[in-house]
Structures are given as C-alpha cells and as structure tokens.
Amino acid sequence: MCGKDVEWSGNPFRPFCTERCKLTDLGKWAADEYRIAGGPLTDDADNQDDIEEV
Ligand SMILES: [Zn+2]
C-alpha cells in the first residue's frame, strides 16, 4: 500500500504492512463509498429556484 519494505512472515496486519497502513487504506475506502452514495446534489438547484420565486 505505502511501498514500505515489510517483513510479511508473522505480520498480523496482512495484507497491510502495519496497523496504521490498514486504517489509512480503510479510511480512503470509506471516503470513496460515502462520496458515491452522496450523488449529485440536484435537490439543491430546485431549492434555489423556489427561493427566487419568493
Ligand atoms: Zn503499507
């Protein structure tokens, strides 16, 4: 993940090199999922039109 040269045998954090690297990668994955779930904010445009009418 980070390009470090790590001793794999006996490493409890495989497939990641360290616990820190594992948390970092999972964090990136969670951020991507959240961004996809959000989708385009088309509702905001509709709300702005309503405000202008008032
Ligand atoms: Zn790593």
mmCIF file of the protein (N, C-alpha, C, O) and its ligand, coordinates in Angstrom:
data_MODEL
# 
_entry.id   MODEL 
# 
loop_
_entity.id 
_entity.type 
_entity.pdbx_number_of_molecules 
1 polymer     1 
2 non-polymer 1 
# 
_entity_poly.entity_id                      1 
_entity_poly.type                           'polypeptide(L)' 
_entity_poly.nstd_linkage                   no 
_entity_poly.nstd_monomer                   no 
_entity_poly.pdbx_seq_one_letter_code       MCGKDVEWSGNPFRPFCTERCKLTDLGKWAADEYRIAGGPLTDDADNQDDIEEV 
_entity_poly.pdbx_seq_one_letter_code_can   MCGKDVEWSGNPFRPFCTERCKLTDLGKWAADEYRIAGGPLTDDADNQDDIEEV 
_entity_poly.pdbx_strand_id                 A 
# 
loop_
_entity_poly_seq.entity_id 
_entity_poly_seq.num 
_entity_poly_seq.mon_id 
_entity_poly_seq.hetero 
1 1  MET n 
1 2  CYS n 
1 3  GLY n 
1 4  LYS n 
1 5  ASP n 
1 6  VAL n 
1 7  GLU n 
1 8  TRP n 
1 9  SER n 
1 10 GLY n 
1 11 ASN n 
1 12 PRO n 
1 13 PHE n 
1 14 ARG n 
1 15 PRO n 
1 16 PHE n 
1 17 CYS n 
1 18 THR n 
1 19 GLU n 
1 20 ARG n 
1 21 CYS n 
1 22 LYS n 
1 23 LEU n 
1 24 THR n 
1 25 ASP n 
1 26 LEU n 
1 27 GLY n 
1 28 LYS n 
1 29 TRP n 
1 30 ALA n 
1 31 ALA n 
1 32 ASP n 
1 33 GLU n 
1 34 TYR n 
1 35 ARG n 
1 36 ILE n 
1 37 ALA n 
1 38 GLY n 
1 39 GLY n 
1 40 PRO n 
1 41 LEU n 
1 42 THR n 
1 43 ASP n 
1 44 ASP n 
1 45 ALA n 
1 46 ASP n 
1 47 ASN n 
1 48 GLN n 
1 49 ASP n 
1 50 ASP n 
1 51 ILE n 
1 52 GLU n 
1 53 GLU n 
1 54 VAL n 
# 
loop_
_struct_asym.id 
_struct_asym.entity_id 
A 1 
B 2 
# 
loop_
_chem_comp.id 
_chem_comp.type 
_chem_comp.mon_nstd_flag 
ALA 'L-peptide linking' y 
ARG 'L-peptide linking' y 
ASN 'L-peptide linking' y 
ASP 'L-peptide linking' y 
CYS 'L-peptide linking' y 
GLN 'L-peptide linking' y 
GLU 'L-peptide linking' y 
GLY 'peptide linking'   y 
ILE 'L-peptide linking' y 
LEU 'L-peptide linking' y 
LYS 'L-peptide linking' y 
MET 'L-peptide linking' y 
PHE 'L-peptide linking' y 
PRO 'L-peptide linking' y 
SER 'L-peptide linking' y 
THR 'L-peptide linking' y 
TRP 'L-peptide linking' y 
TYR 'L-peptide linking' y 
VAL 'L-peptide linking' y 
ZN  non-polymer         . 
# 
_pdbx_entity_nonpoly.entity_id   2 
_pdbx_entity_nonpoly.name        ? 
_pdbx_entity_nonpoly.comp_id     ZN 
# 
_pdbx_nonpoly_scheme.asym_id         B 
_pdbx_nonpoly_scheme.entity_id       2 
_pdbx_nonpoly_scheme.mon_id          ZN 
_pdbx_nonpoly_scheme.ndb_seq_num     1 
_pdbx_nonpoly_scheme.pdb_seq_num     101 
_pdbx_nonpoly_scheme.auth_seq_num    101 
_pdbx_nonpoly_scheme.pdb_mon_id      ZN 
_pdbx_nonpoly_scheme.auth_mon_id     ZN 
_pdbx_nonpoly_scheme.pdb_strand_id   A 
_pdbx_nonpoly_scheme.pdb_ins_code    . 
# 
loop_
_atom_site.group_PDB 
_atom_site.id 
_atom_site.type_symbol 
_atom_site.label_atom_id 
_atom_site.label_alt_id 
_atom_site.label_comp_id 
_atom_site.label_asym_id 
_atom_site.label_entity_id 
_atom_site.label_seq_id 
_atom_site.pdbx_PDB_ins_code 
_atom_site.Cartn_x 
_atom_site.Cartn_y 
_atom_site.Cartn_z 
_atom_site.occupancy 
_atom_site.B_iso_or_equiv 
_atom_site.pdbx_formal_charge 
_atom_site.auth_seq_id 
_atom_site.auth_comp_id 
_atom_site.auth_asym_id 
_atom_site.auth_atom_id 
_atom_site.pdbx_PDB_model_num 
ATOM   1   N  N  . MET A 1 1  ? 0.832   -1.210  0.000  1.00 0.00 ? 1   MET A N  1 
ATOM   2   C  CA . MET A 1 1  ? 0.000   0.000   0.000  1.00 0.00 ? 1   MET A CA 1 
ATOM   3   C  C  . MET A 1 1  ? 0.866   1.258   0.000  1.00 0.00 ? 1   MET A C  1 
ATOM   4   O  O  . MET A 1 1  ? 0.679   2.143   -0.835 1.00 0.00 ? 1   MET A O  1 
ATOM   5   N  N  . CYS A 1 2  ? 1.793   1.335   0.917  1.00 0.00 ? 2   CYS A N  1 
ATOM   6   C  CA . CYS A 1 2  ? 2.588   2.550   1.074  1.00 0.00 ? 2   CYS A CA 1 
ATOM   7   C  C  . CYS A 1 2  ? 3.965   2.390   0.450  1.00 0.00 ? 2   CYS A C  1 
ATOM   8   O  O  . CYS A 1 2  ? 4.730   3.353   0.399  1.00 0.00 ? 2   CYS A O  1 
ATOM   9   N  N  . GLY A 1 3  ? 4.295   1.198   -0.025 1.00 0.00 ? 3   GLY A N  1 
ATOM   10  C  CA . GLY A 1 3  ? 5.580   0.989   -0.673 1.00 0.00 ? 3   GLY A CA 1 
ATOM   11  C  C  . GLY A 1 3  ? 6.694   0.637   0.290  1.00 0.00 ? 3   GLY A C  1 
ATOM   12  O  O  . GLY A 1 3  ? 7.851   0.529   -0.117 1.00 0.00 ? 3   GLY A O  1 
ATOM   13  N  N  . LYS A 1 4  ? 6.370   0.458   1.542  1.00 0.00 ? 4   LYS A N  1 
ATOM   14  C  CA . LYS A 1 4  ? 7.396   0.106   2.516  1.00 0.00 ? 4   LYS A CA 1 
ATOM   15  C  C  . LYS A 1 4  ? 7.873   -1.325  2.295  1.00 0.00 ? 4   LYS A C  1 
ATOM   16  O  O  . LYS A 1 4  ? 7.132   -2.185  1.818  1.00 0.00 ? 4   LYS A O  1 
ATOM   17  N  N  . ASP A 1 5  ? 9.130   -1.551  2.657  1.00 0.00 ? 5   ASP A N  1 
ATOM   18  C  CA . ASP A 1 5  ? 9.658   -2.908  2.588  1.00 0.00 ? 5   ASP A CA 1 
ATOM   19  C  C  . ASP A 1 5  ? 9.400   -3.560  3.944  1.00 0.00 ? 5   ASP A C  1 
ATOM   20  O  O  . ASP A 1 5  ? 10.039  -3.230  4.943  1.00 0.00 ? 5   ASP A O  1 
ATOM   21  N  N  . VAL A 1 6  ? 8.454   -4.487  3.955  1.00 0.00 ? 6   VAL A N  1 
ATOM   22  C  CA . VAL A 1 6  ? 7.979   -5.026  5.223  1.00 0.00 ? 6   VAL A CA 1 
ATOM   23  C  C  . VAL A 1 6  ? 8.206   -6.524  5.317  1.00 0.00 ? 6   VAL A C  1 
ATOM   24  O  O  . VAL A 1 6  ? 8.133   -7.236  4.316  1.00 0.00 ? 6   VAL A O  1 
ATOM   25  N  N  . GLU A 1 7  ? 8.477   -6.987  6.497  1.00 0.00 ? 7   GLU A N  1 
ATOM   26  C  CA . GLU A 1 7  ? 8.589   -8.416  6.744  1.00 0.00 ? 7   GLU A CA 1 
ATOM   27  C  C  . GLU A 1 7  ? 7.182   -8.999  6.845  1.00 0.00 ? 7   GLU A C  1 
ATOM   28  O  O  . GLU A 1 7  ? 6.441   -8.679  7.775  1.00 0.00 ? 7   GLU A O  1 
ATOM   29  N  N  . TRP A 1 8  ? 6.810   -9.856  5.885  1.00 0.00 ? 8   TRP A N  1 
ATOM   30  C  CA . TRP A 1 8  ? 5.435   -10.362 5.831  1.00 0.00 ? 8   TRP A CA 1 
ATOM   31  C  C  . TRP A 1 8  ? 5.223   -11.543 6.766  1.00 0.00 ? 8   TRP A C  1 
ATOM   32  O  O  . TRP A 1 8  ? 4.162   -11.668 7.378  1.00 0.00 ? 8   TRP A O  1 
ATOM   33  N  N  . SER A 1 9  ? 6.223   -12.410 6.880  1.00 0.00 ? 9   SER A N  1 
ATOM   34  C  CA . SER A 1 9  ? 6.027   -13.613 7.683  1.00 0.00 ? 9   SER A CA 1 
ATOM   35  C  C  . SER A 1 9  ? 5.736   -13.249 9.136  1.00 0.00 ? 9   SER A C  1 
ATOM   36  O  O  . SER A 1 9  ? 6.542   -12.584 9.787  1.00 0.00 ? 9   SER A O  1 
ATOM   37  N  N  . GLY A 1 10 ? 4.582   -13.687 9.644  1.00 0.00 ? 10  GLY A N  1 
ATOM   38  C  CA . GLY A 1 10 ? 4.224   -13.416 11.022 1.00 0.00 ? 10  GLY A CA 1 
ATOM   39  C  C  . GLY A 1 10 ? 3.613   -12.037 11.211 1.00 0.00 ? 10  GLY A C  1 
ATOM   40  O  O  . GLY A 1 10 ? 3.353   -11.624 12.341 1.00 0.00 ? 10  GLY A O  1 
ATOM   41  N  N  . ASN A 1 11 ? 3.380   -11.319 10.113 1.00 0.00 ? 11  ASN A N  1 
ATOM   42  C  CA . ASN A 1 11 ? 2.791   -9.985  10.226 1.00 0.00 ? 11  ASN A CA 1 
ATOM   43  C  C  . ASN A 1 11 ? 1.287   -10.109 10.454 1.00 0.00 ? 11  ASN A C  1 
ATOM   44  O  O  . ASN A 1 11 ? 0.585   -10.646 9.597  1.00 0.00 ? 11  ASN A O  1 
ATOM   45  N  N  . PRO A 1 12 ? 0.773   -9.628  11.584 1.00 0.00 ? 12  PRO A N  1 
ATOM   46  C  CA . PRO A 1 12 ? -0.655  -9.759  11.901 1.00 0.00 ? 12  PRO A CA 1 
ATOM   47  C  C  . PRO A 1 12 ? -1.524  -8.809  11.102 1.00 0.00 ? 12  PRO A C  1 
ATOM   48  O  O  . PRO A 1 12 ? -2.750  -8.921  11.132 1.00 0.00 ? 12  PRO A O  1 
ATOM   49  N  N  . PHE A 1 13 ? -0.910  -7.870  10.385 1.00 0.00 ? 13  PHE A N  1 
ATOM   50  C  CA . PHE A 1 13 ? -1.700  -6.850  9.690  1.00 0.00 ? 13  PHE A CA 1 
ATOM   51  C  C  . PHE A 1 13 ? -1.806  -7.113  8.195  1.00 0.00 ? 13  PHE A C  1 
ATOM   52  O  O  . PHE A 1 13 ? -2.289  -6.260  7.451  1.00 0.00 ? 13  PHE A O  1 
ATOM   53  N  N  . ARG A 1 14 ? -1.355  -8.295  7.743  1.00 0.00 ? 14  ARG A N  1 
ATOM   54  C  CA . ARG A 1 14 ? -1.528  -8.617  6.324  1.00 0.00 ? 14  ARG A CA 1 
ATOM   55  C  C  . ARG A 1 14 ? -3.003  -8.511  5.931  1.00 0.00 ? 14  ARG A C  1 
ATOM   56  O  O  . ARG A 1 14 ? -3.849  -8.817  6.771  1.00 0.00 ? 14  ARG A O  1 
ATOM   57  N  N  . PRO A 1 15 ? -3.371  -8.097  4.710  1.00 0.00 ? 15  PRO A N  1 
ATOM   58  C  CA . PRO A 1 15 ? -2.467  -7.750  3.607  1.00 0.00 ? 15  PRO A CA 1 
ATOM   59  C  C  . PRO A 1 15 ? -1.831  -6.374  3.746  1.00 0.00 ? 15  PRO A C  1 
ATOM   60  O  O  . PRO A 1 15 ? -1.181  -5.913  2.809  1.00 0.00 ? 15  PRO A O  1 
ATOM   61  N  N  . PHE A 1 16 ? -1.992  -5.718  4.858  1.00 0.00 ? 16  PHE A N  1 
ATOM   62  C  CA . PHE A 1 16 ? -1.376  -4.413  5.060  1.00 0.00 ? 16  PHE A CA 1 
ATOM   63  C  C  . PHE A 1 16 ? -0.068  -4.595  5.799  1.00 0.00 ? 16  PHE A C  1 
ATOM   64  O  O  . PHE A 1 16 ? 0.146   -5.616  6.454  1.00 0.00 ? 16  PHE A O  1 
ATOM   65  N  N  . CYS A 1 17 ? 0.824   -3.591  5.694  1.00 0.00 ? 17  CYS A N  1 
ATOM   66  C  CA . CYS A 1 17 ? 2.147   -3.738  6.291  1.00 0.00 ? 17  CYS A CA 1 
ATOM   67  C  C  . CYS A 1 17 ? 2.091   -3.448  7.787  1.00 0.00 ? 17  CYS A C  1 
ATOM   68  O  O  . CYS A 1 17 ? 2.798   -4.079  8.573  1.00 0.00 ? 17  CYS A O  1 
ATOM   69  N  N  . THR A 1 18 ? 1.255   -2.499  8.177  1.00 0.00 ? 18  THR A N  1 
ATOM   70  C  CA . THR A 1 18 ? 1.142   -2.153  9.587  1.00 0.00 ? 18  THR A CA 1 
ATOM   71  C  C  . THR A 1 18 ? -0.303  -1.806  9.916  1.00 0.00 ? 18  THR A C  1 
ATOM   72  O  O  . THR A 1 18 ? -1.130  -1.630  9.021  1.00 0.00 ? 18  THR A O  1 
ATOM   73  N  N  . GLU A 1 19 ? -0.596  -1.709  11.198 1.00 0.00 ? 19  GLU A N  1 
ATOM   74  C  CA . GLU A 1 19 ? -1.962  -1.341  11.576 1.00 0.00 ? 19  GLU A CA 1 
ATOM   75  C  C  . GLU A 1 19 ? -2.290  0.056   11.068 1.00 0.00 ? 19  GLU A C  1 
ATOM   76  O  O  . GLU A 1 19 ? -3.413  0.313   10.633 1.00 0.00 ? 19  GLU A O  1 
ATOM   77  N  N  . ARG A 1 20 ? -1.306  0.965   11.121 1.00 0.00 ? 20  ARG A N  1 
ATOM   78  C  CA . ARG A 1 20 ? -1.526  2.330   10.659 1.00 0.00 ? 20  ARG A CA 1 
ATOM   79  C  C  . ARG A 1 20 ? -1.875  2.327   9.167  1.00 0.00 ? 20  ARG A C  1 
ATOM   80  O  O  . ARG A 1 20 ? -2.777  3.047   8.739  1.00 0.00 ? 20  ARG A O  1 
ATOM   81  N  N  . CYS A 1 21 ? -1.156  1.510   8.372  1.00 0.00 ? 21  CYS A N  1 
ATOM   82  C  CA . CYS A 1 21 ? -1.408  1.444   6.937  1.00 0.00 ? 21  CYS A CA 1 
ATOM   83  C  C  . CYS A 1 21 ? -2.799  0.871   6.695  1.00 0.00 ? 21  CYS A C  1 
ATOM   84  O  O  . CYS A 1 21 ? -3.494  1.308   5.778  1.00 0.00 ? 21  CYS A O  1 
ATOM   85  N  N  . LYS A 1 22 ? -3.205  -0.082  7.487  1.00 0.00 ? 22  LYS A N  1 
ATOM   86  C  CA . LYS A 1 22 ? -4.523  -0.691  7.328  1.00 0.00 ? 22  LYS A CA 1 
ATOM   87  C  C  . LYS A 1 22 ? -5.615  0.350   7.582  1.00 0.00 ? 22  LYS A C  1 
ATOM   88  O  O  . LYS A 1 22 ? -6.557  0.460   6.798  1.00 0.00 ? 22  LYS A O  1 
ATOM   89  N  N  . LEU A 1 23 ? -5.496  1.102   8.652  1.00 0.00 ? 23  LEU A N  1 
ATOM   90  C  CA . LEU A 1 23 ? -6.503  2.106   8.983  1.00 0.00 ? 23  LEU A CA 1 
ATOM   91  C  C  . LEU A 1 23 ? -6.558  3.180   7.913  1.00 0.00 ? 23  LEU A C  1 
ATOM   92  O  O  . LEU A 1 23 ? -7.642  3.656   7.578  1.00 0.00 ? 23  LEU A O  1 
ATOM   93  N  N  . THR A 1 24 ? -5.410  3.572   7.369  1.00 0.00 ? 24  THR A N  1 
ATOM   94  C  CA . THR A 1 24 ? -5.369  4.598   6.328  1.00 0.00 ? 24  THR A CA 1 
ATOM   95  C  C  . THR A 1 24 ? -6.100  4.125   5.088  1.00 0.00 ? 24  THR A C  1 
ATOM   96  O  O  . THR A 1 24 ? -6.880  4.874   4.502  1.00 0.00 ? 24  THR A O  1 
ATOM   97  N  N  . ASP A 1 25 ? -5.852  2.875   4.679  1.00 0.00 ? 25  ASP A N  1 
ATOM   98  C  CA . ASP A 1 25 ? -6.486  2.354   3.466  1.00 0.00 ? 25  ASP A CA 1 
ATOM   99  C  C  . ASP A 1 25 ? -7.984  2.200   3.670  1.00 0.00 ? 25  ASP A C  1 
ATOM   100 O  O  . ASP A 1 25 ? -8.765  2.525   2.775  1.00 0.00 ? 25  ASP A O  1 
ATOM   101 N  N  . LEU A 1 26 ? -8.393  1.717   4.816  1.00 0.00 ? 26  LEU A N  1 
ATOM   102 C  CA . LEU A 1 26 ? -9.818  1.566   5.082  1.00 0.00 ? 26  LEU A CA 1 
ATOM   103 C  C  . LEU A 1 26 ? -10.492 2.928   5.108  1.00 0.00 ? 26  LEU A C  1 
ATOM   104 O  O  . LEU A 1 26 ? -11.642 3.062   4.690  1.00 0.00 ? 26  LEU A O  1 
ATOM   105 N  N  . GLY A 1 27 ? -9.786  3.937   5.595  1.00 0.00 ? 27  GLY A N  1 
ATOM   106 C  CA . GLY A 1 27 ? -10.340 5.284   5.631  1.00 0.00 ? 27  GLY A CA 1 
ATOM   107 C  C  . GLY A 1 27 ? -10.583 5.806   4.226  1.00 0.00 ? 27  GLY A C  1 
ATOM   108 O  O  . GLY A 1 27 ? -11.621 6.415   3.967  1.00 0.00 ? 27  GLY A O  1 
ATOM   109 N  N  . LYS A 1 28 ? -9.640  5.578   3.310  1.00 0.00 ? 28  LYS A N  1 
ATOM   110 C  CA . LYS A 1 28 ? -9.801  6.006   1.918  1.00 0.00 ? 28  LYS A CA 1 
ATOM   111 C  C  . LYS A 1 28 ? -10.993 5.300   1.297  1.00 0.00 ? 28  LYS A C  1 
ATOM   112 O  O  . LYS A 1 28 ? -11.790 5.913   0.586  1.00 0.00 ? 28  LYS A O  1 
ATOM   113 N  N  . TRP A 1 29 ? -11.110 4.001   1.570  1.00 0.00 ? 29  TRP A N  1 
ATOM   114 C  CA . TRP A 1 29 ? -12.210 3.215   1.009  1.00 0.00 ? 29  TRP A CA 1 
ATOM   115 C  C  . TRP A 1 29 ? -13.542 3.760   1.514  1.00 0.00 ? 29  TRP A C  1 
ATOM   116 O  O  . TRP A 1 29 ? -14.483 3.911   0.734  1.00 0.00 ? 29  TRP A O  1 
ATOM   117 N  N  . ALA A 1 30 ? -13.631 4.054   2.794  1.00 0.00 ? 30  ALA A N  1 
ATOM   118 C  CA . ALA A 1 30 ? -14.871 4.571   3.367  1.00 0.00 ? 30  ALA A CA 1 
ATOM   119 C  C  . ALA A 1 30 ? -15.210 5.920   2.754  1.00 0.00 ? 30  ALA A C  1 
ATOM   120 O  O  . ALA A 1 30 ? -16.382 6.199   2.504  1.00 0.00 ? 30  ALA A O  1 
ATOM   121 N  N  . ALA A 1 31 ? -14.220 6.760   2.508  1.00 0.00 ? 31  ALA A N  1 
ATOM   122 C  CA . ALA A 1 31 ? -14.453 8.084   1.934  1.00 0.00 ? 31  ALA A CA 1 
ATOM   123 C  C  . ALA A 1 31 ? -15.014 7.944   0.520  1.00 0.00 ? 31  ALA A C  1 
ATOM   124 O  O  . ALA A 1 31 ? -15.936 8.670   0.147  1.00 0.00 ? 31  ALA A O  1 
ATOM   125 N  N  . ASP A 1 32 ? -14.467 7.021   -0.267 1.00 0.00 ? 32  ASP A N  1 
ATOM   126 C  CA . ASP A 1 32 ? -14.953 6.811   -1.627 1.00 0.00 ? 32  ASP A CA 1 
ATOM   127 C  C  . ASP A 1 32 ? -16.405 6.339   -1.597 1.00 0.00 ? 32  ASP A C  1 
ATOM   128 O  O  . ASP A 1 32 ? -17.222 6.825   -2.379 1.00 0.00 ? 32  ASP A O  1 
ATOM   129 N  N  . GLU A 1 33 ? -16.737 5.411   -0.721 1.00 0.00 ? 33  GLU A N  1 
ATOM   130 C  CA . GLU A 1 33 ? -18.099 4.898   -0.626 1.00 0.00 ? 33  GLU A CA 1 
ATOM   131 C  C  . GLU A 1 33 ? -19.059 6.026   -0.270 1.00 0.00 ? 33  GLU A C  1 
ATOM   132 O  O  . GLU A 1 33 ? -20.154 6.106   -0.826 1.00 0.00 ? 33  GLU A O  1 
ATOM   133 N  N  . TYR A 1 34 ? -18.658 6.893   0.648  1.00 0.00 ? 34  TYR A N  1 
ATOM   134 C  CA . TYR A 1 34 ? -19.522 7.981   1.100  1.00 0.00 ? 34  TYR A CA 1 
ATOM   135 C  C  . TYR A 1 34 ? -19.773 8.959   -0.046 1.00 0.00 ? 34  TYR A C  1 
ATOM   136 O  O  . TYR A 1 34 ? -20.883 9.464   -0.209 1.00 0.00 ? 34  TYR A O  1 
ATOM   137 N  N  . ARG A 1 35 ? -18.717 9.224   -0.849 1.00 0.00 ? 35  ARG A N  1 
ATOM   138 C  CA . ARG A 1 35 ? -18.838 10.178  -1.950 1.00 0.00 ? 35  ARG A CA 1 
ATOM   139 C  C  . ARG A 1 35 ? -19.793 9.639   -3.023 1.00 0.00 ? 35  ARG A C  1 
ATOM   140 O  O  . ARG A 1 35 ? -20.604 10.386  -3.570 1.00 0.00 ? 35  ARG A O  1 
ATOM   141 N  N  . ILE A 1 36 ? -19.688 8.333   -3.322 1.00 0.00 ? 36  ILE A N  1 
ATOM   142 C  CA . ILE A 1 36 ? -20.549 7.711   -4.325 1.00 0.00 ? 36  ILE A CA 1 
ATOM   143 C  C  . ILE A 1 36 ? -22.007 7.716   -3.849 1.00 0.00 ? 36  ILE A C  1 
ATOM   144 O  O  . ILE A 1 36 ? -22.922 7.971   -4.632 1.00 0.00 ? 36  ILE A O  1 
ATOM   145 N  N  . ALA A 1 37 ? -22.209 7.435   -2.570 1.00 0.00 ? 37  ALA A N  1 
ATOM   146 C  CA . ALA A 1 37 ? -23.564 7.370   -2.024 1.00 0.00 ? 37  ALA A CA 1 
ATOM   147 C  C  . ALA A 1 37 ? -24.228 8.739   -2.058 1.00 0.00 ? 37  ALA A C  1 
ATOM   148 O  O  . ALA A 1 37 ? -25.448 8.832   -2.188 1.00 0.00 ? 37  ALA A O  1 
ATOM   149 N  N  . GLY A 1 38 ? -23.443 9.798   -1.943 1.00 0.00 ? 38  GLY A N  1 
ATOM   150 C  CA . GLY A 1 38 ? -23.999 11.149  -1.913 1.00 0.00 ? 38  GLY A CA 1 
ATOM   151 C  C  . GLY A 1 38 ? -24.654 11.517  -3.236 1.00 0.00 ? 38  GLY A C  1 
ATOM   152 O  O  . GLY A 1 38 ? -25.761 12.055  -3.249 1.00 0.00 ? 38  GLY A O  1 
ATOM   153 N  N  . GLY A 1 39 ? -23.981 11.231  -4.351 1.00 0.00 ? 39  GLY A N  1 
ATOM   154 C  CA . GLY A 1 39 ? -24.522 11.532  -5.671 1.00 0.00 ? 39  GLY A CA 1 
ATOM   155 C  C  . GLY A 1 39 ? -24.580 13.030  -5.924 1.00 0.00 ? 39  GLY A C  1 
ATOM   156 O  O  . GLY A 1 39 ? -24.222 13.827  -5.056 1.00 0.00 ? 39  GLY A O  1 
ATOM   157 N  N  . PRO A 1 40 ? -25.030 13.409  -7.108 1.00 0.00 ? 40  PRO A N  1 
ATOM   158 C  CA . PRO A 1 40 ? -25.135 14.831  -7.456 1.00 0.00 ? 40  PRO A CA 1 
ATOM   159 C  C  . PRO A 1 40 ? -26.217 15.519  -6.642 1.00 0.00 ? 40  PRO A C  1 
ATOM   160 O  O  . PRO A 1 40 ? -27.252 14.924  -6.338 1.00 0.00 ? 40  PRO A O  1 
ATOM   161 N  N  . LEU A 1 41 ? -25.974 16.779  -6.290 1.00 0.00 ? 41  LEU A N  1 
ATOM   162 C  CA . LEU A 1 41 ? -26.915 17.489  -5.430 1.00 0.00 ? 41  LEU A CA 1 
ATOM   163 C  C  . LEU A 1 41 ? -27.934 18.248  -6.275 1.00 0.00 ? 41  LEU A C  1 
ATOM   164 O  O  . LEU A 1 41 ? -27.945 19.479  -6.279 1.00 0.00 ? 41  LEU A O  1 
ATOM   165 N  N  . THR A 1 42 ? -28.794 17.515  -6.992 1.00 0.00 ? 42  THR A N  1 
ATOM   166 C  CA . THR A 1 42 ? -29.785 18.161  -7.859 1.00 0.00 ? 42  THR A CA 1 
ATOM   167 C  C  . THR A 1 42 ? -30.867 18.842  -7.024 1.00 0.00 ? 42  THR A C  1 
ATOM   168 O  O  . THR A 1 42 ? -31.444 19.837  -7.462 1.00 0.00 ? 42  THR A O  1 
ATOM   169 N  N  . ASP A 1 43 ? -31.148 18.325  -5.834 1.00 0.00 ? 43  ASP A N  1 
ATOM   170 C  CA . ASP A 1 43 ? -32.192 18.910  -4.993 1.00 0.00 ? 43  ASP A CA 1 
ATOM   171 C  C  . ASP A 1 43 ? -31.850 20.345  -4.626 1.00 0.00 ? 43  ASP A C  1 
ATOM   172 O  O  . ASP A 1 43 ? -32.743 21.186  -4.519 1.00 0.00 ? 43  ASP A O  1 
ATOM   173 N  N  . ASP A 1 44 ? -30.549 20.640  -4.428 1.00 0.00 ? 44  ASP A N  1 
ATOM   174 C  CA . ASP A 1 44 ? -30.147 21.994  -4.066 1.00 0.00 ? 44  ASP A CA 1 
ATOM   175 C  C  . ASP A 1 44 ? -30.575 22.983  -5.147 1.00 0.00 ? 44  ASP A C  1 
ATOM   176 O  O  . ASP A 1 44 ? -31.024 24.085  -4.830 1.00 0.00 ? 44  ASP A O  1 
ATOM   177 N  N  . ALA A 1 45 ? -30.441 22.604  -6.425 1.00 0.00 ? 45  ALA A N  1 
ATOM   178 C  CA . ALA A 1 45 ? -30.808 23.508  -7.522 1.00 0.00 ? 45  ALA A CA 1 
ATOM   179 C  C  . ALA A 1 45 ? -32.302 23.818  -7.461 1.00 0.00 ? 45  ALA A C  1 
ATOM   180 O  O  . ALA A 1 45 ? -32.704 24.964  -7.659 1.00 0.00 ? 45  ALA A O  1 
ATOM   181 N  N  . ASP A 1 46 ? -33.122 22.813  -7.189 1.00 0.00 ? 46  ASP A N  1 
ATOM   182 C  CA . ASP A 1 46 ? -34.567 23.032  -7.106 1.00 0.00 ? 46  ASP A CA 1 
ATOM   183 C  C  . ASP A 1 46 ? -34.895 23.984  -5.963 1.00 0.00 ? 46  ASP A C  1 
ATOM   184 O  O  . ASP A 1 46 ? -35.735 24.873  -6.105 1.00 0.00 ? 46  ASP A O  1 
ATOM   185 N  N  . ASN A 1 47 ? -34.229 23.795  -4.834 1.00 0.00 ? 47  ASN A N  1 
ATOM   186 C  CA . ASN A 1 47 ? -34.483 24.649  -3.685 1.00 0.00 ? 47  ASN A CA 1 
ATOM   187 C  C  . ASN A 1 47 ? -34.145 26.101  -4.005 1.00 0.00 ? 47  ASN A C  1 
ATOM   188 O  O  . ASN A 1 47 ? -34.853 27.013  -3.579 1.00 0.00 ? 47  ASN A O  1 
ATOM   189 N  N  . GLN A 1 48 ? -33.073 26.317  -4.749 1.00 0.00 ? 48  GLN A N  1 
ATOM   190 C  CA . GLN A 1 48 ? -32.660 27.689  -5.080 1.00 0.00 ? 48  GLN A CA 1 
ATOM   191 C  C  . GLN A 1 48 ? -33.721 28.344  -5.957 1.00 0.00 ? 48  GLN A C  1 
ATOM   192 O  O  . GLN A 1 48 ? -33.991 29.534  -5.796 1.00 0.00 ? 48  GLN A O  1 
ATOM   193 N  N  . ASP A 1 49 ? -34.332 27.596  -6.886 1.00 0.00 ? 49  ASP A N  1 
ATOM   194 C  CA . ASP A 1 49 ? -35.373 28.160  -7.739 1.00 0.00 ? 49  ASP A CA 1 
ATOM   195 C  C  . ASP A 1 49 ? -36.564 28.600  -6.888 1.00 0.00 ? 49  ASP A C  1 
ATOM   196 O  O  . ASP A 1 49 ? -37.132 29.667  -7.119 1.00 0.00 ? 49  ASP A O  1 
ATOM   197 N  N  . ASP A 1 50 ? -36.946 27.770  -5.895 1.00 0.00 ? 50  ASP A N  1 
ATOM   198 C  CA . ASP A 1 50 ? -38.077 28.103  -5.048 1.00 0.00 ? 50  ASP A CA 1 
ATOM   199 C  C  . ASP A 1 50 ? -37.806 29.402  -4.295 1.00 0.00 ? 50  ASP A C  1 
ATOM   200 O  O  . ASP A 1 50 ? -38.697 30.240  -4.156 1.00 0.00 ? 50  ASP A O  1 
ATOM   201 N  N  . ILE A 1 51 ? -36.586 29.567  -3.815 1.00 0.00 ? 51  ILE A N  1 
ATOM   202 C  CA . ILE A 1 51 ? -36.246 30.755  -3.038 1.00 0.00 ? 51  ILE A CA 1 
ATOM   203 C  C  . ILE A 1 51 ? -36.371 32.020  -3.907 1.00 0.00 ? 51  ILE A C  1 
ATOM   204 O  O  . ILE A 1 51 ? -36.833 33.059  -3.434 1.00 0.00 ? 51  ILE A O  1 
ATOM   205 N  N  . GLU A 1 52 ? -35.956 31.921  -5.181 1.00 0.00 ? 52  GLU A N  1 
ATOM   206 C  CA . GLU A 1 52 ? -36.013 33.083  -6.057 1.00 0.00 ? 52  GLU A CA 1 
ATOM   207 C  C  . GLU A 1 52 ? -37.459 33.513  -6.307 1.00 0.00 ? 52  GLU A C  1 
ATOM   208 O  O  . GLU A 1 52 ? -37.743 34.704  -6.431 1.00 0.00 ? 52  GLU A O  1 
ATOM   209 N  N  . GLU A 1 53 ? -38.382 32.529  -6.382 1.00 0.00 ? 53  GLU A N  1 
ATOM   210 C  CA . GLU A 1 53 ? -39.783 32.855  -6.630 1.00 0.00 ? 53  GLU A CA 1 
ATOM   211 C  C  . GLU A 1 53 ? -40.380 33.666  -5.470 1.00 0.00 ? 53  GLU A C  1 
ATOM   212 O  O  . GLU A 1 53 ? -41.246 34.519  -5.661 1.00 0.00 ? 53  GLU A O  1 
ATOM   213 N  N  . VAL A 1 54 ? -39.878 33.363  -4.247 1.00 0.00 ? 54  VAL A N  1 
ATOM   214 C  CA . VAL A 1 54 ? -40.399 34.102  -3.075 1.00 0.00 ? 54  VAL A CA 1 
ATOM   215 C  C  . VAL A 1 54 ? -39.770 35.484  -3.027 1.00 0.00 ? 54  VAL A C  1 
ATOM   216 O  O  . VAL A 1 54 ? -40.068 36.267  -2.124 1.00 0.00 ? 54  VAL A O  1 
HETATM 217 ZN ZN . ZN  B 2 .  ? 1.799   -0.044  3.868  1.00 0.00 2 101 ZN  A ZN 1 
# 
